[in-house]
Amino acid sequence: MSETNNTRLRIIPLGLTLSTFLLLTYLICIVFGIFAPEQFHMHEAWAPLLPGFEWLTPAGFVFGALGAFAYGWFIAVVFVPLHQFFHR
């Protein structure tokens, strides 16, 4: 018996999943950067990707967290319609 998976991707669950994943990754990198030696810091990688991000400033932390969360939604909003179009 052959079963087909008719589950369609939906923007909201994927957006929440990706946004949470990217936010957690961002937070892990910040914590890692606080405790790791300078040569292992990841903030140089985040700075060009997150407008307003500055290492260890309150505003930079908030801008970085919001940016990471927003990237998840951007990916979901673009990816789901493309996936559904090409899946047909």
Secondary structure, 3 states (H helix, E strand, C coil): CCCCCCCCCCHHHHHHHHHHHHHHHHHHHHHHHHHCCHHHCCHHHHCCCCCCCCCCCHHHHHHHHHHHHHHHHHHHHHHHHHHHHHHC
